Amino acid sequence: MNTSVPVLTIRPARASDVVAIFGMVHELAVFENLEHLVVANAAMLREALFGANPSCEALVGTANGEAVTFALFFHNFSTFLCQKGLYLEDLYVKQDARCKGYGKQMLVAVAQLAVERHCGRFEWSVLDWNANAIDFYESVGAVVMPDWRICRVAGTALHHLSCMQTVKTNKPARLG
């Protein structure tokens, strides 16, 4: 029995990968039962990755010339460490490419980038019902932070919050 980890070619995403990456984003949303929240499209992803002011980066893993996995990430900042960090927004492996070690290879590649870039942290979120992912992440040394919860304001609620008055004036507070 061959117990070696299959070869996966990992490289920075290229503009020509956007359609494949976006297809995997959709597959991930379906897996997480969140497809109803996807409002993005491939053109928006292309702009986020390769536009004039990119907001994220991605690695693509290919096997036999086909994109079978991706990791999308961006830098954040820790005030406690006073260092930048690397936040992994999504890591996905196509269904038929699972159980081959590709997820671990991608996670290691992103961790290597975090170390090369002198990041103080490498973080990501995991859904509490995804026991397989939690077990995997813990097996590679990640700590699932039990006391932390993600707070999110989006859509109409974000607009409403941005319009709230912070002092009793007729004008919203101005930044800058």
HELIX and SHEET records of a PDB file:
HELIX    1   1 ALA A   15  ASP A   17  5                                   3    
HELIX    2   2 VAL A   18  PHE A   31  1                                  14    
HELIX    3   3 GLU A   35  LEU A   37  5                                   3    
HELIX    4   4 ALA A   42  PHE A   50  1                                   9    
HELIX    5   5 GLN A   95  ALA A   97  5                                   3    
HELIX    6   6 TYR A  102  GLU A  116  1                                  15    
HELIX    7   7 ALA A  131  SER A  139  1                                   9    
HELIX    8   8 GLY A  155  CYS A  163  1                                   9    
SHEET    1   A 5 THR A   9  PRO A  12  0                                        
SHEET    2   A 5 GLU A  57  ALA A  63 -1                                        
SHEET    3   A 5 GLU A  66  SER A  78 -1                                        
SHEET    4   A 5 GLN A  83  VAL A  93 -1                                        
SHEET    5   A 5 ARG A 121  TRP A 124  1                                        
END                                                                             
